[in-house]
């Protein structure tokens, strides 16, 4: 199937939809179950048209498990153009019957037209992103680009069904996997949960933040789409009484304007904007200095928001220190070893080595012994990457820069690779 369109672009979107279908049908006179050249029907008739009982354009469903922008995915026309069940050859062949297949870009155009309400006179425009984001029918909350919507990928769906407790039935598992296979899109996590409960039939999930099934489902959505995040552009807003509405109804402005973008860029939590790790964003989150790896940071922020944070540091636990690390944790009760503890043990050990070398408690002789040392073994060397060796200005030499990354609640060395205790995880692209 062609990926790009070859159909001329009339200004009217509805006219372009008809032109795309007409071009693919050509001169063929296929009857389409009595509908004939259905794209030439009056628009109201086309919206209600059925092909062997299948609605070519799905109705707008107001149930909680419906997702406003997924109307096209439920439409027989889009299913037939894409060649998915039941138009995959198992029951019917793909469209166009007796003609040619429609380019992917043109199918997406028709799908967008359906999702935007099948408007009869909407113009085809090339809009700047801030205008494009609130196109369509705001009353339906259609303000979210598809790339930012929630969905499941097969790998995440497999992991999800394996982690749910109680385990889903065989039918429910198949429904989760089908959801991923068809790449059904959800504007909000609320819509996803409603779909899981009402359509898949898995009811062992609650709105409680500590509900493990809820957390597993959100994690699966985040793992599936790095651009989606529960707090980002949710396209579903609630007033003080809990009534849902659009951002323009609740906050009284369209989104995003230049002022909105300024607010986004000043967010207190960079993760909410799109930064972070392989799970939460496209942009890596990078810092510098040992405070980025402190246990106090873990207590304050929590492991989920820290996950993937990469930071550079002069000293951090490395390969070869495993036994030392375990002794430290057992003796202190701390969750992990840090630069502060390594240096707190290593610096006095350097001083002890110098005292042993010069044999006198003389500060001049001790300083000279430190400048002359080249330690690769012993307690002092165990606490630092590289040898304990100094240049003529008193600076250590042959010392690598350490990079650590938060992984599963622990800041662990990932570079240099010969000293690393784990492999770095990068944002998905």
C-alpha positions as CSV (number, residue, x, y, z in Angstrom):
1,X,0.0,0.0,0.0
2,X,1.3,3.5,-0.9
3,X,2.3,5.6,2.1
4,X,1.9,9.1,0.6
5,X,-1.1,10.6,-1.2
6,X,-1.3,11.3,-4.9
7,X,-4.8,12.8,-4.8
8,X,-5.1,16.6,-5.5
9,X,-6.0,18.6,-2.4
10,X,-9.3,20.5,-2.6
11,X,-9.8,23.1,0.1
12,X,-12.9,21.4,1.6
13,X,-12.0,18.3,3.7
14,X,-15.3,16.5,2.9
15,X,-14.6,17.1,-0.8
16,X,-11.2,15.6,-0.4
17,X,-12.5,12.5,1.4
18,X,-14.8,11.9,-1.6
19,X,-12.0,12.6,-4.1
20,X,-9.7,10.0,-2.3
21,X,-12.4,7.3,-2.4
22,X,-13.4,8.1,-6.0
23,X,-9.8,7.9,-7.2
24,X,-9.2,4.5,-5.5
25,X,-12.5,3.2,-6.9
26,X,-11.8,4.3,-10.5
27,X,-14.3,3.4,-13.1
28,X,-15.3,0.2,-11.2
29,X,-19.1,-0.3,-10.7
30,X,-19.0,-2.5,-7.6
31,X,-22.4,-2.4,-5.9
32,X,-21.1,-2.5,-2.2
33,X,-24.1,-4.4,-1.0
34,X,-26.6,-2.0,-2.7
35,X,-24.9,1.2,-1.6
36,X,-23.3,1.7,-4.9
37,X,-20.8,4.6,-4.9
38,X,-21.4,5.3,-1.3
39,X,-19.1,8.3,-1.1
40,X,-21.4,10.1,-3.4
41,X,-24.4,9.7,-1.0
42,X,-25.7,12.8,0.8
43,X,-23.5,13.2,3.9
44,X,-26.4,12.4,6.3
45,X,-27.0,9.2,4.4
46,X,-23.4,8.3,4.4
47,X,-23.1,8.7,8.1
48,X,-26.0,6.3,8.6
49,X,-25.0,3.9,5.8
50,X,-24.4,0.2,6.6
51,X,-22.5,-2.4,4.5
52,X,-24.0,-5.8,5.3
53,X,-25.0,-4.5,8.7
54,X,-21.6,-2.8,9.4
55,X,-21.8,1.0,10.0
56,X,-19.4,2.7,7.6
57,X,-19.1,5.6,10.0
58,X,-19.5,4.7,13.6
59,X,-21.9,6.7,15.7
60,X,-20.6,9.0,18.5
61,X,-20.9,6.9,21.7
62,X,-21.2,8.7,25.0
63,X,-20.5,5.7,27.3
64,X,-17.5,6.2,29.6
65,X,-15.5,3.5,27.8
66,X,-15.7,5.4,24.5
67,X,-12.8,7.6,23.5
68,X,-13.8,10.7,21.4
69,X,-10.9,10.5,18.9
70,X,-11.3,6.7,18.3
71,X,-14.6,7.0,16.4
72,X,-12.7,6.3,13.2
73,X,-11.2,3.1,14.5
74,X,-14.7,1.8,15.1
75,X,-15.9,2.8,11.6
76,X,-16.3,0.1,9.0
77,X,-14.9,2.5,6.3
78,X,-11.6,2.9,8.1
79,X,-11.4,-0.8,9.0
80,X,-12.0,-1.7,5.3
81,X,-9.5,0.8,4.0
82,X,-6.8,-0.4,6.5
83,X,-7.7,-4.1,5.8
84,X,-8.4,-5.1,9.4
85,X,-11.0,-7.5,10.7
86,X,-13.6,-8.1,9.3
87,X,-12.1,-6.6,6.1
88,X,-8.9,-8.6,6.2
89,X,-10.1,-11.3,3.8
90,X,-11.6,-13.5,6.6
91,X,-15.1,-12.1,5.9
92,X,-14.7,-9.2,3.4
93,X,-11.7,-8.1,1.3
94,X,-10.2,-4.7,1.9
95,X,-11.4,-1.6,0.1
96,X,-11.7,-0.4,-2.6
97,X,-13.5,-3.4,-4.1
98,X,-12.6,-3.7,-7.7
99,X,-10.3,-0.7,-7.4
100,X,-7.0,0.1,-5.7
101,X,-5.9,0.4,-2.1
102,X,-5.8,3.8,-0.5
103,X,-2.6,5.4,0.6
104,X,-1.8,5.4,4.3
105,X,-1.7,9.2,4.4
106,X,-5.1,9.4,2.8
107,X,-6.6,6.9,5.2
108,X,-5.3,8.9,8.1
109,X,-6.9,12.0,6.5
110,X,-10.3,10.3,6.3
111,X,-9.9,9.0,9.9
112,X,-9.2,12.5,11.1
113,X,-12.2,13.8,9.3
114,X,-14.4,11.2,11.0
115,X,-12.8,11.9,14.4
116,X,-13.5,15.6,13.9
117,X,-17.2,15.0,13.4
118,X,-17.6,14.4,9.7
119,X,-18.0,18.1,9.1
120,X,-19.4,19.0,5.6
121,X,-17.5,22.2,5.0
122,X,-14.3,22.1,7.1
123,X,-11.4,23.6,5.1
124,X,-8.1,21.8,4.6
125,X,-5.5,24.1,6.1
126,X,-1.9,23.9,7.2
127,X,-2.1,25.3,10.7
128,X,0.6,26.2,13.2
129,X,0.7,23.6,16.0
130,X,-1.0,25.7,18.7
131,X,-4.0,26.2,16.4
132,X,-4.1,22.6,15.2
133,X,-4.2,21.3,18.7
134,X,-7.7,22.6,19.4
135,X,-9.2,21.8,16.0
136,X,-12.4,19.8,15.6
137,X,-15.2,19.8,18.2
138,X,-14.0,21.1,21.5
139,X,-17.2,20.0,23.2
140,X,-16.0,16.5,22.8
141,X,-12.6,17.2,24.3
142,X,-10.9,16.7,21.0
143,X,-7.8,18.8,21.8
144,X,-5.1,16.1,22.0
145,X,-2.9,15.1,19.0
146,X,-2.9,11.4,18.4
147,X,0.8,11.1,19.2
148,X,0.1,12.2,22.7
149,X,-2.7,9.7,23.3
150,X,-2.5,6.6,25.5
151,X,-2.3,3.1,23.9
152,X,-0.8,-0.3,24.6
153,X,1.9,-2.0,22.6
154,X,1.9,-5.8,22.5
155,X,5.0,-6.2,24.7
156,X,3.5,-3.9,27.4
157,X,0.1,-5.7,27.1
158,X,1.8,-9.1,27.6
159,X,3.6,-7.8,30.7
160,X,0.5,-6.2,32.0
161,X,-1.7,-9.3,31.8
162,X,1.1,-11.3,33.5
163,X,1.2,-8.9,36.4
164,X,-2.5,-8.4,37.1
165,X,-3.8,-10.0,40.3
166,X,-6.2,-11.7,40.1
167,X,-5.1,-13.0,36.7
168,X,-7.5,-12.1,33.9
169,X,-9.5,-14.8,32.2
170,X,-8.4,-16.2,28.9
171,X,-11.1,-14.0,27.2
172,X,-10.0,-10.9,29.1
173,X,-6.3,-11.6,28.3
174,X,-7.2,-11.9,24.6
175,X,-9.1,-8.6,24.8
176,X,-6.0,-6.8,26.3
177,X,-3.8,-8.2,23.6
178,X,-6.3,-7.3,20.9
179,X,-6.4,-3.8,22.3
180,X,-2.7,-3.5,21.8
181,X,-2.8,-5.2,18.3
182,X,-5.4,-2.7,17.1
183,X,-3.6,0.2,18.7
184,X,-6.8,1.7,20.2
185,X,-6.2,5.3,21.4
186,X,-7.4,6.8,24.6
187,X,-7.4,10.5,25.4
188,X,-7.4,10.0,29.1
189,X,-6.5,7.3,31.6
190,X,-10.1,7.5,32.8
191,X,-11.3,6.4,29.4
192,X,-8.8,3.6,29.4
193,X,-9.9,2.3,32.8
194,X,-13.6,2.5,31.8
195,X,-12.8,0.5,28.7
196,X,-11.0,-2.1,30.7
197,X,-13.9,-2.4,33.2
198,X,-16.9,-2.0,30.8
199,X,-15.6,-3.5,27.5
200,X,-12.9,-6.0,28.5
201,X,-14.7,-6.9,31.7
202,X,-11.8,-6.8,34.0
203,X,-13.2,-5.2,37.2
204,X,-10.4,-5.7,39.7
205,X,-9.1,-2.2,39.5
206,X,-10.0,0.8,41.6
207,X,-9.1,4.6,41.5
208,X,-7.0,4.3,44.7
209,X,-3.4,5.5,44.1
210,X,-2.0,2.4,45.8
211,X,-4.1,0.0,43.8
212,X,-1.4,-2.3,42.3
213,X,-3.5,-3.2,39.2
214,X,-4.1,0.5,38.5
215,X,-0.4,1.2,38.8
216,X,0.4,-1.7,36.5
217,X,-2.0,-0.4,33.9
218,X,-0.6,3.2,34.0
219,X,2.9,1.8,33.9
220,X,2.0,-0.2,30.8
221,X,0.5,2.9,29.1
222,X,3.6,4.9,29.9
223,X,5.9,2.1,28.6
224,X,3.9,2.0,25.4
225,X,3.9,5.6,24.5
226,X,6.8,7.8,25.7
227,X,4.8,10.9,24.8
228,X,1.9,10.1,27.0
229,X,1.8,10.8,30.7
230,X,-1.1,10.9,33.0
231,X,-0.6,14.6,33.9
232,X,0.2,15.9,30.5
233,X,-2.5,17.3,28.2
234,X,-5.1,15.0,29.5
235,X,-7.9,16.5,27.4
236,X,-10.3,15.9,30.2
237,X,-10.9,18.4,32.9
238,X,-13.2,18.7,35.9
239,X,-14.7,21.6,37.7
240,X,-15.1,22.1,41.5
241,X,-18.2,19.9,41.4
242,X,-16.4,17.1,39.6
243,X,-18.3,17.6,36.3
244,X,-16.1,16.9,33.3
245,X,-15.6,19.4,30.5
246,X,-13.0,20.8,28.2
247,X,-10.1,22.9,29.1
248,X,-11.8,26.0,27.6
249,X,-14.9,25.4,29.7
250,X,-13.0,24.7,33.0
251,X,-9.9,26.9,32.6
252,X,-11.4,29.3,30.0
253,X,-8.6,29.4,27.4
254,X,-7.7,27.3,24.4
255,X,-4.5,25.3,24.5
256,X,-1.7,26.0,23.9
257,X,-1.3,29.7,23.3
258,X,2.0,31.4,23.6
259,X,1.2,32.2,27.2
260,X,0.3,28.5,27.8
261,X,3.7,27.5,26.3
262,X,5.4,29.9,28.7
263,X,3.6,28.2,31.6
264,X,4.5,24.7,30.3
265,X,8.2,25.7,30.1
266,X,8.0,27.0,33.7
267,X,6.5,23.8,35.1
268,X,8.0,22.8,38.5
269,X,8.2,19.2,37.4
270,X,10.1,18.8,34.1
271,X,8.8,15.2,33.9
272,X,5.3,16.6,33.4
273,X,6.4,18.5,30.3
274,X,8.1,15.6,28.6
275,X,11.5,15.1,30.1
276,X,12.7,12.1,31.8
277,X,13.5,8.5,31.0
278,X,12.6,5.6,28.8
279,X,9.2,5.4,30.4
280,X,8.2,9.1,30.9
281,X,9.6,11.1,28.1
282,X,11.6,11.7,25.0
283,X,14.2,14.0,26.6
284,X,16.7,12.5,29.0
285,X,16.9,14.1,32.5
286,X,20.5,14.9,33.4
287,X,22.1,16.4,36.4
288,X,25.5,17.0,38.0
289,X,26.8,16.3,41.5
290,X,26.4,13.8,44.3
291,X,23.2,15.5,45.7
292,X,21.3,14.0,42.7
293,X,22.0,10.5,44.2
294,X,21.3,11.1,47.8
295,X,18.9,8.9,49.8
296,X,17.1,12.1,51.0
297,X,16.2,12.8,47.4
298,X,14.7,9.3,47.1
299,X,12.6,10.0,50.2
300,X,11.4,13.4,49.0
301,X,10.6,12.6,45.4
302,X,10.1,8.9,45.2
303,X,11.5,6.3,42.9
304,X,9.0,6.7,40.0
305,X,9.9,10.3,39.3
306,X,13.6,9.7,39.7
307,X,13.7,6.7,37.4
308,X,16.1,7.3,34.5
309,X,17.7,10.4,36.0
310,X,21.4,10.4,34.9
311,X,24.0,12.4,36.8
312,X,27.7,12.9,36.7
313,X,29.8,12.6,39.8
314,X,33.4,12.4,40.9
315,X,33.0,9.2,42.9
316,X,30.3,6.6,43.1
317,X,30.2,2.8,43.8
318,X,31.8,0.8,41.0
319,X,32.6,-2.7,39.9
320,X,34.9,-4.4,42.3
321,X,33.3,-2.7,45.4
322,X,30.3,-5.1,45.7
323,X,31.4,-6.6,49.0
324,X,32.2,-3.2,50.4
325,X,28.8,-1.9,49.3
326,X,27.0,-4.8,51.0
327,X,29.0,-4.3,54.3
328,X,28.1,-0.6,54.3
329,X,24.4,-1.2,53.8
330,X,24.3,-3.9,56.5
331,X,26.2,-1.8,59.0
332,X,24.4,1.5,58.4
333,X,21.0,0.5,57.3
334,X,21.2,3.0,54.4
335,X,19.6,1.9,51.1
336,X,22.8,2.3,49.0
337,X,26.4,3.6,49.2
338,X,27.1,7.2,48.0
339,X,30.0,9.4,47.3
340,X,29.9,10.9,50.8
341,X,30.4,7.5,52.4
342,X,33.1,6.4,50.0
343,X,35.1,9.6,50.5
344,X,34.4,9.7,54.2
345,X,36.1,6.3,54.4
346,X,38.7,6.9,51.6
347,X,40.1,10.2,52.7
348,X,41.2,9.1,56.1
349,X,42.7,6.0,54.5
350,X,44.8,8.2,52.2
351,X,46.0,10.0,55.3
352,X,46.8,6.7,57.1
353,X,48.8,5.5,54.0
354,X,50.8,8.7,54.0
355,X,51.5,8.4,57.8
356,X,52.6,4.8,57.3
357,X,54.9,5.8,54.4
358,X,56.6,8.7,56.1
359,X,56.7,7.2,59.6
360,X,56.1,10.6,61.3
361,X,53.2,12.8,62.3
362,X,54.7,15.7,60.5
363,X,52.4,17.7,58.2
364,X,55.2,18.5,55.7
365,X,56.3,14.9,55.4
366,X,52.8,13.6,55.3
367,X,52.0,16.1,52.4
368,X,55.1,15.0,50.6
369,X,54.1,11.3,51.0
370,X,50.7,12.0,49.6
371,X,52.1,13.8,46.6
372,X,54.5,10.8,46.0
373,X,52.0,8.0,46.4
374,X,50.6,5.8,43.6
375,X,48.1,3.5,45.2
376,X,46.2,0.9,43.2
377,X,45.4,-1.5,46.1
378,X,44.4,-1.2,49.8
379,X,41.6,0.6,51.7
380,X,42.2,4.0,50.1
381,X,42.4,2.7,46.5
382,X,39.2,0.7,47.1
383,X,37.2,3.8,47.6
384,X,38.0,5.7,44.4
385,X,38.0,5.1,40.7
386,X,41.5,5.1,39.2
387,X,44.8,5.1,41.2
388,X,45.5,7.4,44.1
389,X,48.0,9.5,42.3
390,X,48.6,13.3,42.2
391,X,50.3,15.7,39.8
392,X,52.6,18.6,40.7
393,X,49.7,20.8,41.5
394,X,48.1,18.3,43.9
395,X,45.4,17.2,41.5
396,X,44.5,13.5,41.0
397,X,45.4,12.0,37.7
398,X,44.0,9.2,35.5
399,X,40.6,9.7,37.1
400,X,37.5,8.9,35.0
401,X,34.2,10.8,35.3
402,X,31.5,8.7,36.8
403,X,27.9,8.7,35.5
404,X,25.2,7.1,37.7
405,X,21.5,6.6,36.8
406,X,18.5,6.0,39.0
407,X,17.2,2.5,38.2
408,X,14.4,0.9,40.3
409,X,15.0,3.2,43.3
410,X,18.9,3.0,43.3
411,X,21.4,5.4,41.7
412,X,23.8,2.9,40.1
413,X,27.0,3.5,38.1
414,X,26.5,3.1,34.3
415,X,29.7,4.7,32.9
416,X,32.5,4.1,32.3
417,X,31.4,0.7,31.1
418,X,34.4,-1.1,32.5
419,X,33.4,0.1,36.0
420,X,29.7,0.1,35.6
421,X,27.3,-2.0,37.7
422,X,24.4,-1.6,35.3
423,X,23.7,-0.6,31.7
424,X,22.3,2.8,31.0
425,X,18.7,3.1,29.9
426,X,17.9,5.8,27.4
427,X,14.6,7.4,26.4
428,X,12.7,5.7,23.6
429,X,12.5,7.5,20.2
